[in-house]
Structures are given as structure tokens and as C-alpha cells.
Amino acid sequence: MFFEADFGLTSGDHLEVLLFVDGLGNLNFVEIDVNGNSSPVPDEIDILGSAQHRQLSASLLRD
């Protein structure tokens, strides 16, 4: 995993977006969880506020 962002939802839950790369650095997998994968992802997502980045790889290239 090289990137994770946490979004607050209007329901009070937290949506997590996790990005993973393979050994060559290519995007390999995207995981979407709610409350640390303890709740189902809702059909309609209503995000409250901006993303709060929780983890960012030090080797991630900047623009």
C-alpha cells in the first residue's frame, strides 16, 4: 500500500480508500472500506468535508 485517505461520511461512518502497487510500481489494487472493513460500503456515498490523508508513501513522486 502506498496511499490511504480517510473520508468522513454524513452518516458518521468513515470511508477508507487504499491504493496498492505491484513490484514494478504499477497500480495493482484499489480497496474501498467503511469503518475498517467492519461495515458494508453504502450504495450512495455522501462525503462530509475534505479527505484526511492518513498514510502517504515517502517514495511517492510529487507533481
ROLUM-503185 format. One record per atom (N, C-alpha, C): residue number from 1; atom name; residue in three letters; x, y, z. Coordinates in pm, 1 decimal, always signed. Example, Ala and Ser with C-alpha at 12.3 -4.5 7.8 and 13.67 -1.06 7.14 Angstrom:
BEGIN
<r pos="1" site="N" code="ALA" u="+1319.0" v="-569.0" w="+780.0"/>
<r pos="1" site="CA" code="ALA" u="+1230.0" v="-450.0" w="+780.0"/>
<r pos="1" site="C" code="ALA" u="+1320.0" v="-330.0" w="+780.0"/>
<r pos="2" site="N" code="SER" u="+1285.0" v="-225.0" w="+708.0"/>
<r pos="2" site="CA" code="SER" u="+1367.0" v="-106.0" w="+714.0"/>
<r pos="2" site="C" code="SER" u="+1290.0" v="+3.0" w="+787.0"/>
***
This chain:
BEGIN
<r pos="1" site="N" code="MET" u="+84.5" v="-116.9" w="+0.0"/>
<r pos="1" site="CA" code="MET" u="+0.0" v="+0.0" w="+0.0"/>
<r pos="1" site="C" code="MET" u="+89.4" v="+123.8" w="+0.0"/>
<r pos="2" site="N" code="PHE" u="+61.3" v="+217.6" w="-90.9"/>
<r pos="2" site="CA" code="PHE" u="+141.3" v="+339.2" w="-94.1"/>
<r pos="2" site="C" code="PHE" u="+60.4" v="+463.8" w="-59.2"/>
<r pos="3" site="N" code="PHE" u="-74.1" v="+450.4" w="-52.5"/>
<r pos="3" site="CA" code="PHE" u="-155.3" v="+567.5" w="-22.9"/>
<r pos="3" site="C" code="PHE" u="-284.4" v="+523.8" w="+45.2"/>
<r pos="4" site="N" code="GLU" u="-325.1" v="+599.5" w="+147.3"/>
<r pos="4" site="CA" code="GLU" u="-453.8" v="+577.9" w="+213.3"/>
<r pos="4" site="C" code="GLU" u="-513.1" v="+712.7" w="+248.7"/>
<r pos="5" site="N" code="ALA" u="-641.3" v="+729.4" w="+220.7"/>
<r pos="5" site="CA" code="ALA" u="-713.1" v="+851.4" w="+257.8"/>
<r pos="5" site="C" code="ALA" u="-841.8" v="+810.5" w="+329.0"/>
<r pos="6" site="N" code="ASP" u="-879.0" v="+889.2" w="+426.9"/>
<r pos="6" site="CA" code="ASP" u="-997.9" v="+862.3" w="+507.6"/>
<r pos="6" site="C" code="ASP" u="-1095.2" v="+977.3" w="+486.7"/>
<r pos="7" site="N" code="PHE" u="-1219.3" v="+943.5" w="+453.1"/>
<r pos="7" site="CA" code="PHE" u="-1324.0" v="+1042.7" w="+431.1"/>
<r pos="7" site="C" code="PHE" u="-1433.9" v="+1023.4" w="+534.3"/>
<r pos="8" site="N" code="GLY" u="-1477.7" v="+1130.8" w="+596.7"/>
<r pos="8" site="CA" code="GLY" u="-1594.0" v="+1124.4" w="+684.2"/>
<r pos="8" site="C" code="GLY" u="-1720.4" v="+1123.0" w="+600.3"/>
<r pos="9" site="N" code="LEU" u="-1818.6" v="+1042.8" w="+642.8"/>
<r pos="9" site="CA" code="LEU" u="-1947.0" v="+1036.5" w="+574.6"/>
<r pos="9" site="C" code="LEU" u="-2053.0" v="+1105.1" w="+659.7"/>
<r pos="10" site="N" code="THR" u="-2156.3" v="+1155.6" w="+596.4"/>
<r pos="10" site="CA" code="THR" u="-2262.2" v="+1224.5" w="+670.9"/>
<r pos="10" site="C" code="THR" u="-2332.6" v="+1131.0" w="+768.2"/>
<r pos="11" site="N" code="SER" u="-2322.2" v="+1000.2" w="+746.8"/>
<r pos="11" site="CA" code="SER" u="-2383.5" v="+901.6" w="+836.9"/>
<r pos="11" site="C" code="SER" u="-2303.1" v="+884.3" w="+965.9"/>
<r pos="12" site="N" code="GLY" u="-2182.2" v="+945.1" w="+972.0"/>
<r pos="12" site="CA" code="GLY" u="-2095.3" v="+928.5" w="+1088.2"/>
<r pos="12" site="C" code="GLY" u="-1991.6" v="+819.6" w="+1068.3"/>
<r pos="13" site="N" code="ASP" u="-2001.2" v="+745.5" w="+958.7"/>
<r pos="13" site="CA" code="ASP" u="-1903.4" v="+641.0" w="+926.6"/>
<r pos="13" site="C" code="ASP" u="-1780.7" v="+702.1" w="+861.4"/>
<r pos="14" site="N" code="HIS" u="-1678.8" v="+617.4" w="+839.8"/>
<r pos="14" site="CA" code="HIS" u="-1555.8" v="+661.1" w="+773.7"/>
<r pos="14" site="C" code="HIS" u="-1528.1" v="+570.1" w="+655.1"/>
<r pos="15" site="N" code="LEU" u="-1504.8" v="+631.8" w="+539.1"/>
<r pos="15" site="CA" code="LEU" u="-1472.3" v="+560.7" w="+416.1"/>
<r pos="15" site="C" code="LEU" u="-1321.7" v="+568.0" w="+396.0"/>
<r pos="16" site="N" code="GLU" u="-1258.6" v="+452.0" w="+376.7"/>
<r pos="16" site="CA" code="GLU" u="-1114.9" v="+448.0" w="+353.5"/>
<r pos="16" site="C" code="GLU" u="-1087.7" v="+403.7" w="+210.2"/>
<r pos="17" site="N" code="VAL" u="-995.7" v="+474.4" w="+144.2"/>
<r pos="17" site="CA" code="VAL" u="-951.7" v="+440.2" w="+8.9"/>
<r pos="17" site="C" code="VAL" u="-803.7" v="+405.0" w="+18.3"/>
<r pos="18" site="N" code="LEU" u="-769.2" v="+282.7" w="-20.5"/>
<r pos="18" site="CA" code="LEU" u="-631.8" v="+233.9" w="-13.0"/>
<r pos="18" site="C" code="LEU" u="-584.8" v="+195.7" w="-152.6"/>
<r pos="19" site="N" code="LEU" u="-465.9" v="+242.9" w="-190.7"/>
<r pos="19" site="CA" code="LEU" u="-408.2" v="+213.6" w="-322.1"/>
<r pos="19" site="C" code="LEU" u="-283.2" v="+128.7" w="-304.1"/>
<r pos="20" site="N" code="PHE" u="-272.7" v="+22.1" w="-383.9"/>
<r pos="20" site="CA" code="PHE" u="-160.1" v="-70.4" w="-375.7"/>
<r pos="20" site="C" code="PHE" u="-89.3" v="-76.7" w="-509.8"/>
<r pos="21" site="N" code="VAL" u="+41.2" v="-101.2" w="-508.6"/>
<r pos="21" site="CA" code="VAL" u="+119.3" v="-117.1" w="-631.1"/>
<r pos="21" site="C" code="VAL" u="+184.5" v="-255.1" w="-633.0"/>
<r pos="22" site="N" code="ASP" u="+222.7" v="-298.0" w="-754.4"/>
<r pos="22" site="CA" code="ASP" u="+295.4" v="-423.6" w="-767.4"/>
<r pos="22" site="C" code="ASP" u="+445.2" v="-397.1" w="-757.0"/>
<r pos="23" site="N" code="GLY" u="+525.0" v="-498.6" w="-778.6"/>
<r pos="23" site="CA" code="GLY" u="+670.1" v="-487.0" w="-767.0"/>
<r pos="23" site="C" code="GLY" u="+733.8" v="-390.7" w="-865.0"/>
<r pos="24" site="N" code="LEU" u="+663.2" v="-358.5" w="-972.9"/>
<r pos="24" site="CA" code="LEU" u="+715.5" v="-264.7" w="-1072.4"/>
<r pos="24" site="C" code="LEU" u="+668.2" v="-121.9" w="-1049.0"/>
<r pos="25" site="N" code="GLY" u="+585.6" v="-102.5" w="-946.4"/>
<r pos="25" site="CA" code="GLY" u="+534.8" v="+30.8" w="-916.3"/>
<r pos="25" site="C" code="GLY" u="+407.2" v="+67.2" w="-988.9"/>
<r pos="26" site="N" code="ASN" u="+343.8" v="-29.6" w="-1055.1"/>
<r pos="26" site="CA" code="ASN" u="+218.0" v="-4.8" w="-1124.7"/>
<r pos="26" site="C" code="ASN" u="+100.8" v="-23.6" w="-1029.4"/>
<r pos="27" site="N" code="LEU" u="-2.5" v="+58.3" w="-1046.5"/>
<r pos="27" site="CA" code="LEU" u="-122.4" v="+43.4" w="-965.5"/>
<r pos="27" site="C" code="LEU" u="-175.9" v="-97.5" w="-984.9"/>
<r pos="28" site="N" code="ASN" u="-193.1" v="-169.4" w="-874.0"/>
<r pos="28" site="CA" code="ASN" u="-230.5" v="-309.2" w="-880.8"/>
<r pos="28" site="C" code="ASN" u="-368.2" v="-337.1" w="-821.6"/>
<r pos="29" site="N" code="PHE" u="-407.2" v="-258.2" w="-721.5"/>
<r pos="29" site="CA" code="PHE" u="-529.7" v="-289.6" w="-649.3"/>
<r pos="29" site="C" code="PHE" u="-579.8" v="-165.5" w="-578.9"/>
<r pos="30" site="N" code="VAL" u="-710.7" v="-146.6" w="-578.9"/>
<r pos="30" site="CA" code="VAL" u="-775.2" v="-37.8" w="-505.9"/>
<r pos="30" site="C" code="VAL" u="-874.3" v="-101.6" w="-409.5"/>
<r pos="31" site="N" code="GLU" u="-864.0" v="-66.0" w="-283.2"/>
<r pos="31" site="CA" code="GLU" u="-953.9" v="-120.5" w="-181.3"/>
<r pos="31" site="C" code="GLU" u="-1035.8" v="-6.4" w="-121.9"/>
<r pos="32" site="N" code="ILE" u="-1166.5" v="-27.4" w="-111.6"/>
<r pos="32" site="CA" code="ILE" u="-1256.8" v="+69.9" w="-51.3"/>
<r pos="32" site="C" code="ILE" u="-1321.5" v="+2.2" w="+68.7"/>
<r pos="33" site="N" code="ASP" u="-1305.2" v="+60.3" w="+186.3"/>
<r pos="33" site="CA" code="ASP" u="-1360.9" v="+4.7" w="+310.4"/>
<r pos="33" site="C" code="ASP" u="-1442.1" v="+110.9" w="+382.0"/>
<r pos="34" site="N" code="VAL" u="-1533.6" v="+66.7" w="+465.0"/>
<r pos="34" site="CA" code="VAL" u="-1606.0" v="+155.6" w="+555.5"/>
<r pos="34" site="C" code="VAL" u="-1580.7" v="+105.2" w="+697.4"/>
<r pos="35" site="N" code="ASN" u="-1539.1" v="+196.5" w="+783.9"/>
<r pos="35" site="CA" code="ASN" u="-1511.3" v="+164.9" w="+924.7"/>
<r pos="35" site="C" code="ASN" u="-1414.2" v="+48.4" w="+938.6"/>
<r pos="36" site="N" code="GLY" u="-1303.7" v="+54.4" w="+865.4"/>
<r pos="36" site="CA" code="GLY" u="-1202.5" v="-50.7" w="+876.7"/>
<r pos="36" site="C" code="GLY" u="-1251.4" v="-186.2" w="+829.6"/>
<r pos="37" site="N" code="ASN" u="-1337.9" v="-186.7" w="+729.7"/>
<r pos="37" site="CA" code="ASN" u="-1395.6" v="-306.8" w="+670.3"/>
<r pos="37" site="C" code="ASN" u="-1490.9" v="-379.6" w="+765.7"/>
<r pos="38" site="N" code="SER" u="-1547.6" v="-307.0" w="+861.3"/>
<r pos="38" site="CA" code="SER" u="-1644.4" v="-368.7" w="+952.5"/>
<r pos="38" site="C" code="SER" u="-1788.6" v="-334.9" w="+915.0"/>
<r pos="39" site="N" code="SER" u="-1806.2" v="-249.4" w="+814.7"/>
<r pos="39" site="CA" code="SER" u="-1939.6" v="-212.3" w="+766.0"/>
<r pos="39" site="C" code="SER" u="-1940.7" v="-218.9" w="+614.9"/>
<r pos="40" site="N" code="PRO" u="-2057.6" v="-247.2" w="+555.3"/>
<r pos="40" site="CA" code="PRO" u="-2065.1" v="-251.4" w="+408.8"/>
<r pos="40" site="C" code="PRO" u="-2053.3" v="-111.2" w="+348.3"/>
<r pos="41" site="N" code="VAL" u="-1999.2" v="-104.4" w="+227.4"/>
<r pos="41" site="CA" code="VAL" u="-1992.5" v="+22.6" w="+154.4"/>
<r pos="41" site="C" code="VAL" u="-2134.6" v="+54.7" w="+107.8"/>
<r pos="42" site="N" code="PRO" u="-2185.5" v="+174.7" w="+140.6"/>
<r pos="42" site="CA" code="PRO" u="-2322.8" v="+208.1" w="+101.3"/>
<r pos="42" site="C" code="PRO" u="-2336.3" v="+226.8" w="-49.7"/>
<r pos="43" site="N" code="ASP" u="-2457.3" v="+207.6" w="-99.6"/>
<r pos="43" site="CA" code="ASP" u="-2483.8" v="+228.1" w="-242.1"/>
<r pos="43" site="C" code="ASP" u="-2464.4" v="+373.7" w="-281.4"/>
<r pos="44" site="N" code="GLU" u="-2505.0" v="+466.0" w="-193.4"/>
<r pos="44" site="CA" code="GLU" u="-2486.2" v="+608.9" w="-216.3"/>
<r pos="44" site="C" code="GLU" u="-2390.8" v="+661.9" w="-110.5"/>
<r pos="45" site="N" code="ILE" u="-2285.4" v="+727.7" w="-156.6"/>
<r pos="45" site="CA" code="ILE" u="-2182.0" v="+778.3" w="-65.5"/>
<r pos="45" site="C" code="ILE" u="-2193.9" v="+929.4" w="-57.7"/>
<r pos="46" site="N" code="ASP" u="-2215.6" v="+980.5" w="+63.2"/>
<r pos="46" site="CA" code="ASP" u="-2228.4" v="+1124.7" w="+86.0"/>
<r pos="46" site="C" code="ASP" u="-2113.2" v="+1167.5" w="+176.9"/>
<r pos="47" site="N" code="ILE" u="-2007.5" v="+1222.6" w="+115.2"/>
<r pos="47" site="CA" code="ILE" u="-1885.5" v="+1259.4" w="+187.8"/>
<r pos="47" site="C" code="ILE" u="-1905.4" v="+1393.1" w="+258.1"/>
<r pos="48" site="N" code="LEU" u="-1855.3" v="+1399.4" w="+380.6"/>
<r pos="48" site="CA" code="LEU" u="-1864.1" v="+1519.2" w="+463.6"/>
<r pos="48" site="C" code="LEU" u="-1724.7" v="+1581.3" w="+473.5"/>
<r pos="49" site="N" code="GLY" u="-1706.3" v="+1697.8" w="+411.7"/>
<r pos="49" site="CA" code="GLY" u="-1577.2" v="+1766.6" w="+419.1"/>
<r pos="49" site="C" code="GLY" u="-1474.6" v="+1708.5" w="+323.9"/>
<r pos="50" site="N" code="SER" u="-1349.3" v="+1747.5" w="+345.7"/>
<r pos="50" site="CA" code="SER" u="-1241.1" v="+1703.7" w="+257.2"/>
<r pos="50" site="C" code="SER" u="-1173.3" v="+1578.3" w="+312.4"/>
<r pos="51" site="N" code="ALA" u="-1092.6" v="+1516.1" w="+227.4"/>
<r pos="51" site="CA" code="ALA" u="-1020.8" v="+1394.4" w="+266.0"/>
<r pos="51" site="C" code="ALA" u="-916.2" v="+1425.6" w="+370.9"/>
<r pos="52" site="N" code="GLN" u="-899.0" v="+1332.0" w="+460.2"/>
<r pos="52" site="CA" code="GLN" u="-793.1" v="+1340.9" w="+560.5"/>
<r pos="52" site="C" code="GLN" u="-693.8" v="+1230.2" w="+528.8"/>
<r pos="53" site="N" code="HIS" u="-578.4" v="+1267.0" w="+475.6"/>
<r pos="53" site="CA" code="HIS" u="-478.0" v="+1166.5" w="+438.3"/>
<r pos="53" site="C" code="HIS" u="-417.7" v="+1106.1" w="+563.0"/>
<r pos="54" site="N" code="ARG" u="-415.9" v="+976.6" w="+567.8"/>
<r pos="54" site="CA" code="ARG" u="-364.3" v="+907.0" w="+685.0"/>
<r pos="54" site="C" code="ARG" u="-227.7" v="+848.2" w="+660.9"/>
<r pos="55" site="N" code="GLN" u="-201.2" v="+806.8" w="+536.0"/>
<r pos="55" site="CA" code="GLN" u="-70.4" v="+748.6" w="+507.1"/>
<r pos="55" site="C" code="GLN" u="-33.8" v="+776.4" w="+362.8"/>
<r pos="56" site="N" code="LEU" u="+87.6" v="+821.9" w="+342.2"/>
<r pos="56" site="CA" code="LEU" u="+138.9" v="+851.5" w="+208.7"/>
<r pos="56" site="C" code="LEU" u="+282.8" v="+802.8" w="+203.4"/>
<r pos="57" site="N" code="SER" u="+314.2" v="+717.3" w="+109.0"/>
<r pos="57" site="CA" code="SER" u="+448.5" v="+662.5" w="+97.9"/>
<r pos="57" site="C" code="SER" u="+550.4" v="+773.4" w="+73.3"/>
<r pos="58" site="N" code="ALA" u="+662.5" v="+765.7" w="+140.2"/>
<r pos="58" site="CA" code="ALA" u="+768.9" v="+864.8" w="+123.5"/>
<r pos="58" site="C" code="ALA" u="+827.0" v="+860.4" w="-16.7"/>
<r pos="59" site="N" code="SER" u="+811.1" v="+748.5" w="-87.1"/>
<r pos="59" site="CA" code="SER" u="+867.5" v="+736.4" w="-222.1"/>
<r pos="59" site="C" code="SER" u="+770.7" v="+778.8" w="-330.9"/>
<r pos="60" site="N" code="LEU" u="+651.8" v="+826.8" w="-294.2"/>
<r pos="60" site="CA" code="LEU" u="+555.0" v="+872.0" w="-392.7"/>
<r pos="60" site="C" code="LEU" u="+607.0" v="+997.6" w="-462.2"/>
<r pos="61" site="N" code="LEU" u="+605.5" v="+997.1" w="-595.4"/>
<r pos="61" site="CA" code="LEU" u="+656.9" v="+1111.8" w="-671.0"/>
<r pos="61" site="C" code="LEU" u="+560.5" v="+1229.2" w="-663.1"/>
<r pos="62" site="N" code="ARG" u="+612.1" v="+1348.4" w="-649.3"/>
<r pos="62" site="CA" code="ARG" u="+531.6" v="+1469.8" w="-649.4"/>
<r pos="62" site="C" code="ARG" u="+521.7" v="+1524.5" w="-790.1"/>
<r pos="63" site="N" code="ASP" u="+415.2" v="+1601.8" w="-817.1"/>
<r pos="63" site="CA" code="ASP" u="+397.6" v="+1665.2" w="-949.2"/>
<r pos="63" site="C" code="ASP" u="+506.8" v="+1764.6" w="-975.7"/>
***
